Each structure stands twice: as C-alpha cells, then as structure tokens.
Amino acid sequence: MTAKAAEYAVPADRIDEPRRARTTRSSDYSGLLRQVRDAGLLDRRPRYYIWKAAAVLLALVAGWTAFVLIGESWWQLGTAAFLAAVFAQLAFLGHDAGHRQITGRRNRDYLLGILFGNLAIGVGIGWWTSNHNRHHAHPNTEDADPDIMGVLAHSSLRARTGQGLRRVIFRYQGWLFFPMLLLEGWSLHFSSVRAIVRRDIPRRGLEGATLFAHAAGYLTVVFLVLPPLQALVFTVVQQGLFGLYMGSTFAPNHKGMEVLPAGDNTDYLRRQVLTARNVRGGFVVDTAFGGLNYQIEHHLFPSMPRPNLRRAQPIVAAYCADLGVPYCETGVIASYAQSIGHLNTVGRSTRTAVAAGSAL
C-alpha cells in the first residue's frame, strides 16, 4: 500500500459494511431534514435579523463617531480594537446573507451582502460566496476545499509536499497560526479585489465600485483625523485585530477533524458531521462566534437562520447518536487546544520527514 493510500485507508469496520447499509445512507439526511423542517427551524427569522443588523450598524456608527470626536490621540488604538470587533460582527451578517439566511431570496440577500461586506468592511460578497460555497460542498477534502489548500497544511500528506518558505511555515504552523491571523484581514481585501481583476465573479462593476467606496471612505476619514504615523498605526492595528478575530472564530470549526481524500464519496450527512466541530457556550459564545460555534448544524443546513442553530443542535446530536455517527462538541479552550495540537502534529510530520531524508 502506498503512503497516500495508507493515510486515507478506509477503516476496517467500513470495508465489510453490508452494501444495503451503505445504500441506505443516502436517505439518512432526508430523515434529519424532515425533523428539522417539521420543527420550523428552516423558517426565516426577520425580526432577529432586523434588530441584529440595527445593533451592529449602530455600533459601527458609534465607533466611527467616537473616532472623529477623540481626534489626534493614541487612545485611538482602543477605537481600533472596538471597530475590529464590529467589523467581525458585520462579516458574520455578510456570511448569513451569502447563505440566504436572512430573506431567503437571492437578490435581496446579495444586496445585504454588499452592504455588510463590500461597503461596511471591504470584503467582497461575490468572491466570498463563491469561495465559501466550495468549502461547504467539500469540507476538509484534499484538492477541493479552498480552506485547507492555503498557507496551512491540514494533513501530513500535504505537509510533506511543501517546498521553500511553505515548508518552513508547515513545519512551525502551530506556533505561527495566531500571529499569521494578523494578516487575515488584508488577505480578505486582497482576495476580493483579485476576484474582480481576474473576472472570477459576476457583477464586477457593482462589486468593484462598492469596494472602492469603502477603501476611499475608510482611508479619507482615518488620514483626515489622524496625522500620518497615527493613521498608519491605527489602520494596521484595526485590520490586524479584525483578521485575528475572524480567524479565531474559524479555527475550531474544522482543524483537527477528519480530512477526506480527493474524490471522496462519503455521503452528505457524514461528510458534513465528521469534518466539523461544535463549540459549547451560551449567549456570549454564540455572539462572539456569530453562530459558527454550531458548525455541524450550519454545514448540514447552510440556509438555516443563525438563531435557529442552537435549537437544531439537540435534534442533530440525537439523530447522529441513533445512526452511530461521531458528533464532536467541546468547550472553547479545548477546541483551540485540539486545533493547534493538530497543526503541531502535522508540522512535526514535516520535521520527521526532513530528518529521515537527511539520515539517508
């Protein structure tokens, strides 16, 4: 057996699985879907999104108002931290709009995505939706999920293919993970613009105009209120903390969960459940993570409104238990420990491979 085949080998308890059991898997998801739909959990929640959007937009206005009133001062770094958190909350609303969770209608949710994403924080909804939909279709799948094909290695197989700087990053990725998140905000802006330049998305005129409007407005206000040095530091801190916040909410979702080989044909329910991790918590965790702490439920039902995910969780957990499908849920600290621990383990496999090659 080759190294690749060994790494992705089907567990022994599935090799002899009766064919009838495998074919019935296609109906497993429909049974869960029926339960969720009968509970009304796929129904729109307009009142929730009205007050949520109003609260976040009010916080955005308050943040920029405070910025102008404080004026030239290093206390603006506190404003930068506050606006970083507000930007992340706007990104969560853009995420929900991209999944049509808010109105359930393509054009209306797209326009909301333009508001929350392009105009408010400078992240293109067109690029994000295209990229994120591919992730949902093939979570944690080699050569198919864009979220595991970037700067980090999620499997030792991919880690061993790294060359040059990428190999160095793979080797120490557990230690570098949080520092690298300080660049995530800039990466989101860059990817949004690149998608327009490469003609990867529709409505490029609207996308480009709204992204330009955000950048022009942001930089004009910052450099009019603050002297150049303070303006530069404010921008670096605000964008860095925005990226750190966003990346920290994404980190526990899939890192350390099952990585599927390219071309994997695992059924939909198991593909979504086995590759995702939930994070337990109450109102504070739900708010801080934008509902993404219910990652399993979100992946099973991407268009489910955010406030319904908590109610769907016990239904999904019980259903998975009946099927014998592992359902991963842990606390906040444990989720980070598992995620970073996995990255470290993969990184060590790179160092081991290098040492073995040197010995030869």
N, C-alpha and C positions, 0 to 999 in steps of 0.2 A: 504493500500500500504506500502511495506517495505521501510526502509530508502534508500536502494540501488536503488529500483525501482523508488522512488521519485526523487532521484538525476539524474537519467538517463531517466526520463519520456519523451516520445515523445511530443513535443509541440502540443498544442491543434489544431493549424492551419494545422498540418500534419495528425492528426488522421482521419479526414473526407476527406482527399485529395482523389479525384477520382482515381480509380485504373488505368484508362487509363493514367493519368498524371504521375503516378509512373512508369508505364511500359515504357513510352517514355523517361524516364531519361537515360536509357541505351544508347540511341542514342545521348544524349546531347554532350558527349565528342567527338564522331566521327565528329560532326559538327565543333567543335572548332579545332580538329586535322586537318581537311580538310583546314580550313582557314590558319592555321599556316604553313602547308606543302606547300600550294599554294604560300605563301609569301616567300618561300625558307628559312625559319628560322630553319629547321632541317638539312640543308646542312652543311658540315664540314667547318671550318674556319682555315685551316692550317697556313696561313700567320700570323694570330693573335697569334696562339699558339707558332709559331717559335720565334717571337720577344718577346713574354711574357716570355717564358721559358729562352731565352737568357738573358733577362734583369735580371730575378730573380737569375739565376745561376751566372751571373756576379756579382750581389750584394753579393751572398754567398762567392764567391772567394775574393771579395774586403773586406768583413768583416773579414774573417779568415786571410787575408794578413795584414790588419791593426792590428789584434790581435797579430800576430807574431812581427810586427815592433814596436808596442808600448811596448811590453815586460812587465817586472815586474812593475806594476803600478795600483793604484786603479782607474785610469781613464778607466781601462778595463770594469768597470761597464757600461760605455757608449757603449762599444763594445757589451756587453751582451745584452743591450736593442735593439741595431741595429740588432743583429743576431736573437733575439727573433722575431722581425717583419719579417725578411727574412724567418725564419722557418715557420711562419704562411702562408706567400705567397707560399712557396713550398708545404705546406699542401693543399692549395687551388688547386694547379696544380695536386696534387695527387688525390684530390677529383674529379676533372674533368676527370682524367684518369680512375678512378674507375667507372665512369658513361659512359665511352667510348665516351666522348665528343670530344676528341682530334683527333683520327684517325678513330673511329667507328669500329675498329677491335679488337677483344678480346685480342689476344696475344700481339699485339703492344701496346695497352693501358696498359696492365698488366705490361709490361716491363718498360713503362714510370712511372707507379705507383711504381715499385720497385726503380727506380732512384730517383723520387721526395720524396717518402715516406720512404722506408727502408734505403736506403743508405744516403740520404741527411739529414733526420731529425729523423730517428729511429722509425718511426711509420709504422707498417706492413700493406701493402696494402691488403693482404689476409684477415686478421682479420677485417680491417676497411670496406672492401667491403661487407663482409658477414653481419656485424652488421648494416651497413648503409642501405643495401637493405631491411632489415626487417623493419627499420624505415620508409622507403618510401612506403612500402606495406601497413603499418598500422599506419600512423602518429597519434600521440596523442590518441592511442587506448589502454585502460587498458589491461594488461597481454599480449600485442602483440608488442607494440613499446618499444624497449630496451632503448630508450632515456628518457622515463618517468617512468622507472622501477628501476632507480638508487638511488642515495642518496637524491634526492629531491622528494617531493610529489606535483603532479600537480592537484590533486583533493582532496577534503575534505574526500572523502570515503577512499582513500589510506592513507591520513594523520592520520586518526583515528586508523589505523591498526598498526602504528609504535610502537615499543617496545624499551625500554632501550635508548641507545645513539641515535638510529634512531629517536625515538620520540622527543628527545631534538632538534635534527637537524631540523626535520619537523617544530617544534614549532617556531624556530627562523630563518628559512631558508631564509627569505627575507633579513635579516641583514647579514647572513653568506655567501650569494651567491657569491659575488665578492672575499672575502677572500679565499673561498674554490676553486675558479678557479685557484689560485696559485698552486694547486696540480694537475690540469688537465693534464699538460704535462707529469708528472710522471705516471698518470693513463693511458694515451695513450701508453706509453712504456710498462707498466706492462701488459696491456691487449693484446698487440701484442705478447709478449713472452708467456703469458699464453695460447693463442690460439695454439701456436706451441707445447707446452708441453702437452696440452690436445688432440692434434691431431684433432683440430676442423677445420683445413683448409688444402687444397691440397698444393703441392709443398713446404712442410715444410723444406726440405733441403735448397732450394734457399732462402726462407723467413728467416730461422734461420741464414744462412751464411751472408746475407746482413745486417741483424740487428746487428749481432756481429761485422761486419766490421765497421759499423757506430759507435757503442759504443767504440770499440777499438781505432779508429781514433780520435774520439772526446776527450776521456779521455787522450790519449797519448799526443796530442797537448797541451791540457789545462795544464796538470801537468808537461810537459817539459818546458813550457814557464813561468808558474807562480809558486811561492812557494806554499806549501800545503794549507795554510789558504786562500790565494787569489784565488787559483784554486777552492777550495770548495765553496767560496762565489760566484765566477763567475758562477759556474755551477748552484747553487741554484737560483741565480737571473735570469740567462738566461732561464732556464727551467720554472721558475715560471712565468716570463713575457710572455713566449711563451704560456703557458696554459691560462693565463689571457686574452691574445689577442684572442686566439681561442674561449674560452668560451664566450667572449664578443660579438663575431660575431654570435655565435649560439643563444645567449639569446633571441633576439627579434623574432626569427623565429616562435616559436610555443607557448611559455609560455603566458598564459592568453587567448589563443584561445580555441575553443571548444574541450573538452575531450570526446572521444567516449567510450561507454561501451564495455567490452569484447564481441566478437561475433557480433559486429555491422555490418549491411549490407548496410550502406549508399553507394550510387553509387560512382564510382571512381572520377568523377569531383567534386562533393560536398565534398567528404571526403578530397580531397587534398586542396580545396579552403577554406573550413570552419575551418580547423585546422591550417592554415598558415597566417602569417602577412608579408606584404612587408614594406620596409623602403625606404622612398623617399630620393633622393640625386642625385648629379651629378657625375662627374668623380672621385672625391675624395672618396665619399661614396662607389661607385662601386668598386674602387680599394681596399679600406680598408676592405670591406666585401667580397671580392673575388667573387662578383656577387651574393652572397647568400642573399643580400637585396631584390632580386627578388625571394623570396622564393615560392610564389604561382606559378609563371611560371616554376620555377625549378622543383617543385613537379609534376606539370602537365606533363612536358616534361623533364625527368631527363637526356636524352641524348642530349638535345639541347645545342650547344656550348655556353659558357658563354657570348660572346659579342652579341649574338642574343636575350638574355633575355630582355634587355632594349627595343628592337624593338617589342618583343612579348607582352610586358606589356599592351599597349593601346588596343590591339586586345582582350586580355583575359578580361580586365576590362569591355570593352564594351559588350562582349559576356555574362559575368556574369550579367551585368545590365539588358540585354534583358531577361535573364532567371529569374531574381529576386533573384539571389544568392548573399548574402552579400560578399563583396570584401574588405578586410581590408588592408589599406595602411596608414602609418603615418610617421612622422619625426623621426629622430634618438633619440632625447631626450624623446619624447612621447613614443616611442617603449620601452625604458628602464623603463620608469615610469609605463607603463602598465604591463610589465613583472614582475618587482619587486613588484608592487602593488598586482598582482595576487598571487605571492608566499607568501606575507604577509597575504593576506586574507585567504589562505589555512592554513597557520600557526596559525592564530587566531582561526580557527575552531578546531584545536587540543587543544588549551588552553581552549576554551569553553567547550569541551568535558571533559577535566580533571576537570574543576571547577564543572561541573554538577555531575560528579562521586563523587567528594569529598562531595558535598552537600547531596548526598544520603547516 
